[in-house]
């Protein structure tokens, strides 16, 4: 990660843009959501 403020801002902007398109992360998120639905830690707090 860059040391300067502007460099960090650009780095994080690029990271946020790329992470939205990452198929592996999307798949992982979907699996986690499915597991949370199947095995809720606090069933009384379901949304």
C-alpha positions in Angstrom: 0.0 0.0 0.0 1.4 3.4 -0.9 2.7 5.7 1.9 1.3 8.9 0.6 -2.4 9.9 1.2 -3.2 10.4 -2.5 -1.6 7.1 -3.5 -3.6 5.3 -0.8 -6.8 6.9 -2.0 -6.1 5.8 -5.6 -5.1 2.3 -4.4 -8.3 1.8 -2.4 -10.4 3.2 -5.2 -8.9 0.6 -7.6 -9.3 -2.2 -5.0 -13.0 -1.4 -4.4 -13.6 -1.4 -8.2 -11.8 -4.7 -8.8 -13.2 -6.6 -5.8 -16.8 -6.1 -7.1 -15.9 -8.0 -10.3 -14.0 -10.8 -8.6 -15.9 -14.0 -9.3 -14.2 -16.0 -6.5 -15.2 -13.4 -3.9 -18.8 -13.4 -5.2 -18.9 -17.2 -5.0 -17.5 -17.1 -1.5 -20.0 -14.5 -0.4 -22.9 -16.5 -1.8 -21.8 -19.6 0.0 -21.4 -17.8 3.3 -24.8 -16.3 3.0 -26.3 -19.7 2.3 -24.6 -21.2 5.3 -25.8 -18.3 7.5 -29.3 -18.9 6.3 -29.1 -22.6 7.0 -27.3 -22.3 10.4 -28.0 -19.0 12.0 -26.1 -18.1 15.1 -29.1 -16.1 16.4 -32.3 -17.4 14.9 -34.4 -14.8 16.7 -32.6 -12.1 14.8 -33.3 -13.3 11.3 -34.0 -10.6 8.8 
